[in-house]
Amino acid sequence: MSENLKAEDPVNVLSAARDRIVEQLSQVIVGQEEVVEQMLISIFSRGHCLLEGVPGLAKTLMISSLAKTMDLSFSRIQFTPDLMPADITGTEIIEENKSTGQRERRFLEGPVFSNVVLADEINRTPPKTQAAMLEAMQEKQVTVGRVRHELADPFFVLATQNPIEQEGTYPLPEAQQDRFMFKVFVNYPNFEDEFSIAKQTTAANQVELRSVLSAAEIVALQNAVLNVPIGDHLVRYALSLVRQTRVGHEGVPEYVSDLLQWGAGPRAVQFLLIGAKTRALMNGRTHVATEDIRALAKPVLRHRIVLNFAAESDGVTPDDLIQRLIDDTPAQENELLNDARFQKIFAS
């Protein structure tokens, strides 16, 4: 580890790393603090992140700049309707050995063989090509023919998609969305931030971002996150939020049954807990609080629940429903355990 990141206390190490990365990013990114924080949480949690926002909000710049603050290999894949799976994963070629004259098969690695992969406008490529990312994201490997090729460690996919242009797009299926730890909304900047952006980007301004973390340091921080203890109450609280989204199960609120056709699976609970651990360390705490789980509920759940027609016709969004669940779920352990509705959830 670098000289300033040798501290044995993971709280000091991770919070210092976060501060250094944010300091570097602030030279090119104005505002968007919540987006940056959620990207960092996903990276230190070994997760992938999907950014959604209209064009021109610097989604691609945020991801490429974040990669520059880490001493990691980086590749950008521009997804288009004619992109093929081999364009992502790589392909086998026949190459002549000049010393022997014999022809040999050689695997030519694709852009997915990088530590950080920017999947730009991932919803602009057909399902067959989108599916090529599934094995890489979940198994950290690529299979070509009968040979498995291990990907680099650490490995992150940071993807973007545009929510307003639907012509020529292929919405990500639920199975692939579930591979992303977070779905992060990138919103318009406020007036002051946009004022700064306008001045900064229309003047001569040469900025060179400095690397803050190496691959080995990132892996060490990821392992430190896994060692953070978490109480049974917090596990029960995360389970309560997720299990309330499952239509037809005991203890599920009536409004959930009226608005949802499908709820979140166990991976949502896993990401809530590991994300809460990371958030606690990044904020200088060795203990996880219910606030950490509540803060991550929307980016973890919004792409894992499917609204029905009634909800969409009434203008209800996934975030509306998630916020209602947060409000209706007691944060105190004794209140949660003694609530008759949640007792049904715990017993089912």
Secondary structure, DSSP 8 states (H G I E B T S, - for coil): --GGG--S-HHHHHHHHHHHHHHHHTTT--S-HHHHHHHHHHHHTT--EEEE--TTS-HHHHHHHHHHTEE--EEEEE--TT--HHHHHEEEEEEE-TTT--EEEEEEE-TTSSSEEEEETGGGS-HHHHHHHHHHHHHSEEEETTEEEE--SS-EEEEEE-SS--TT-----HHHHTT-SEEEE-----HHHHHHHHHHHTS---------EEHHHHHHHHHHHHT----HHHHHHHHHHHHTTSTTSTT--HHHHHHEEE---HHHHHHHHHHHHHHHHHTT-SS--HHHHHHHHHHHHTTT-EE-HHHHHTT--HHHHHHHHHHHS--SHHHHHH-HHHHHHHH-
